[in-house]
Amino acid sequence: MINIRPVSDLRNKFSDIEKTVSDGEPVFLTKNGYGSMVVMSIDAYSRLTQNVEQALDEADEFARNNRERMTHEEVFGQLRSQLNG
């Protein structure tokens, strides 16, 4: 279940929020009725970003071993053609 709380709960009910995120669920905080931030455990954040870090490391390694460079127009042009057929 999505847990949405006012940002003031971060100060006033920290232990409740800490329990929720330690159970693996993120807490969405609002300020003046609008989304403000998401609080999650370090483990959840690590799982979320693990593939991104790995992909960046692979891209860095590829760039070190390959002299070919492309402009952003070339990259996005190729992606558009792949997506649009």
Summary of the structure (lengths in Angstrom):
residues: 85
radius of gyration: 20.0
end to end distance: 38.1
largest distance: 54.6
contacts: 165
relative contact order: 0.10
helix: 60%
strand: 18%
